[in-house]
């Protein structure tokens, strides 16, 4: 059964979908950039001088309908008018330099890796189960990134947990047992002062563990 959907909203606006190949193994997208300018990563100057095109193969992305997604992307290479360096565009920071996965795929795997205590073997197993077929080398170099939570939100979370769930403070490396962590997150969603801490309404277990691990 062939997949029929509007995929354009899944990618940066400058990406034109040239072809989609739906096979039993994966969903393969052939994308081409239609950009006319890009910011130089070396000096921050905008350039509209296209030096050429470069083909980037086999970028793994997040799965769609339980199918692995592979992207073949043709990108523009620009020449900077200020520093004269050539560089490959990166629309909406969608790609990662020298990596074979998309930025959003790495973000997902980063959270997965954290939830599995940094285990490469377990992360690889779950990634493949989630239809993101990767090798051990890719998983090994996926960082566990810092979360984007304001200092005031962090203080509120730490005070809340310290006062209501002191046992959570003793969890190794901030890894609160799952049932307790899920309970705390639900309590935070209900009790946070939404006018002062609106982002805490969507706080995740992963983010909770990161915040608590910093309160040592």
C-alpha positions in Angstrom: 0.0 0.0 0.0 1.5 3.3 -1.1 1.5 6.2 1.4 -0.3 9.4 0.3 0.3 12.5 2.3 1.4 16.1 2.1 5.0 15.9 3.2 6.1 19.5 2.5 5.4 20.8 6.0 7.8 18.2 7.4 10.9 19.9 5.9 12.3 23.5 5.6 10.4 25.6 3.2 13.3 25.9 0.7 13.4 22.1 0.2 11.6 20.9 -2.9 10.5 17.3 -2.9 11.6 15.9 -6.3 10.7 12.3 -5.7 9.4 10.0 -3.0 10.1 6.2 -3.2 7.9 4.1 -1.0 9.3 0.6 -0.6 8.9 -2.2 2.0 12.2 -1.2 3.6 11.8 2.5 3.9 10.5 5.8 2.7 13.1 7.6 0.5 12.8 11.3 -0.1 14.8 13.1 -2.8 15.0 16.7 -1.8 16.6 19.7 -3.5 17.2 23.2 -2.1 15.6 26.1 -3.9 17.3 28.7 -1.7 18.7 31.9 -3.2 20.9 33.0 -0.3 22.4 31.7 2.9 24.3 33.1 5.9 28.0 32.3 6.0 28.8 30.2 9.1 32.3 31.7 9.3 31.6 35.4 9.4 27.8 35.8 9.5 27.5 37.6 6.1 24.6 36.8 3.8 25.6 35.5 0.3 23.5 35.0 -2.9 26.5 33.8 -4.9 26.0 30.1 -5.6 29.3 28.3 -6.1 27.7 25.0 -7.1 25.6 22.1 -5.7 26.7 19.2 -3.5 24.8 16.0 -3.0 24.5 14.6 0.5 23.5 11.0 0.7 21.5 8.8 3.2 20.5 11.2 5.9 18.4 9.3 8.4 15.4 11.2 9.7 12.5 10.4 12.1 10.3 7.6 11.0 6.9 8.0 9.4 4.1 5.5 10.0 6.5 2.9 11.3 8.8 3.2 8.3 12.4 4.3 8.3 12.9 7.6 6.5 16.0 8.3 4.4 16.7 11.7 2.8 18.9 12.3 -0.2 19.4 16.1 -0.3 20.9 18.3 -2.9 22.2 21.5 -1.2 23.6 24.8 -2.6 27.2 25.7 -1.9 27.7 29.4 -1.5 30.7 31.7 -1.7 30.9 34.4 1.0 31.5 37.9 -0.4 33.3 39.0 2.7 35.6 36.2 3.7 35.6 34.4 0.3 35.1 31.0 1.9 32.8 28.4 0.3 30.2 26.8 2.5 27.2 24.4 2.3 23.9 25.9 3.3 22.0 24.5 6.3 18.3 25.6 6.1 16.7 26.0 9.5 19.7 24.1 11.0 18.1 21.0 9.7 21.3 19.1 9.1 24.3 18.3 11.3 27.9 18.7 10.1 29.6 15.4 9.4 26.7 13.4 10.7 24.3 11.1 8.8 21.2 12.0 10.8 19.0 15.0 10.9 19.1 17.5 13.8 15.7 16.5 15.0 16.5 12.8 14.8 19.6 13.5 17.0 17.5 15.4 19.5 15.1 12.4 19.8 18.0 10.0 20.2 19.7 12.2 22.7 16.7 12.1 25.0 16.4 8.3 24.4 20.0 7.8 25.3 19.6 9.8 28.5 16.6 7.8 29.6 18.6 4.7 29.1 21.5 6.0 31.3 23.7 6.6 28.3 23.8 2.9 27.3 24.9 2.7 23.6 23.6 -0.9 23.3 20.2 -0.2 24.7 19.8 3.0 22.7 20.7 1.2 19.5 18.2 -1.5 20.3 15.4 1.0 21.0 16.3 3.1 18.0 16.0 0.1 15.7 12.7 -0.8 17.4 11.5 2.7 16.7 12.4 2.2 13.0 15.5 4.4 13.0 18.1 1.9 11.7 21.5 3.1 12.7 24.9 1.5 13.6 26.7 1.6 16.9 29.1 4.2 15.8 26.4 6.8 15.1 24.8 6.1 18.5 28.1 6.4 20.3 28.7 10.0 19.2 25.2 11.3 20.0 25.5 13.7 22.8 23.2 14.1 25.8 22.3 17.7 25.3 21.4 20.4 27.9 17.7 21.2 28.2 16.3 24.6 27.4 14.7 25.6 30.7 15.0 29.1 32.3 16.7 29.5 35.7 13.5 30.6 37.4 11.7 27.4 36.1 14.6 25.3 37.3 14.5 26.8 40.8 10.7 26.3 41.0 11.1 22.6 40.0 13.9 22.0 42.5 12.0 23.7 45.3 8.9 21.8 44.5 10.7 18.4 44.4 12.8 19.2 47.5 9.7 20.0 49.6 7.2 17.4 48.3 9.4 14.5 47.1 12.7 14.6 49.1 13.4 10.9 48.2 13.8 12.0 44.5 16.8 14.1 45.5 18.8 10.9 46.4 18.3 9.3 43.0 21.7 8.5 41.4 22.7 11.1 38.8 19.2 12.5 39.0 17.7 9.3 37.5 14.4 9.2 39.4 12.6 5.9 39.1 10.0 6.0 36.3 6.8 5.7 38.3 7.8 8.4 40.7 9.2 10.7 38.0 5.9 10.4 36.1 3.9 11.2 39.2 6.1 14.3 39.9 5.7 15.5 36.4 1.9 15.2 36.6 2.0 17.2 39.9 4.1 19.9 38.4 1.7 20.2 35.4 -1.2 20.7 37.8 0.5 22.9 40.4 2.9 25.2 38.5 1.9 28.8 38.4 1.0 28.9 34.8 1.2 32.7 34.5 4.8 32.7 35.8 5.9 29.3 34.5 3.9 28.5 31.4 6.6 26.2 30.0 6.3 23.8 32.9 2.9 22.7 31.7 4.7 20.5 29.1 7.6 19.5 31.3 8.8 16.0 30.4 10.3 13.2 32.6 13.6 13.7 30.7 13.7 17.4 31.6 12.7 16.8 35.2 15.7 14.4 35.6 18.1 16.9 34.0 16.9 19.6 36.4 17.1 17.4 39.5 20.6 16.1 38.5 21.8 19.8 38.6 20.5 20.3 42.1 23.2 18.4 43.9 
